[in-house]
Amino acid sequence: MSSSQQATSSRTSDGPDAPRASRNPFAAIVLFVRQVVAELKKVVIPTRGELLTYTVTVLGFVFVMILIVFGLDVAFGWLARIAFTTGGLGS
């Protein structure tokens, strides 16, 4: 078998995790709910210390972004005032 035939045959083979072709919509819903429950069991709830660290990090980042946007707003406002006023720099 050539490598292209092996790749094609491996894509068409059904593994143990391959979804089953079912015409029953309720079976699909039940499968979905089972998968959701399985994924929720993998979720790790952060400790109080981790939550505090993440919160402070996010708030710090947001504060820095606010300062950057505020600084750009002031700078572009100053440049626009220079560009569009007739009095020059001192007006």
Secondary structure as UniProt FT lines:
FT   HELIX           3..12
FT   TURN            16..17
FT   HELIX           25..41
FT   HELIX           48..84
FT   TURN            89..90
//
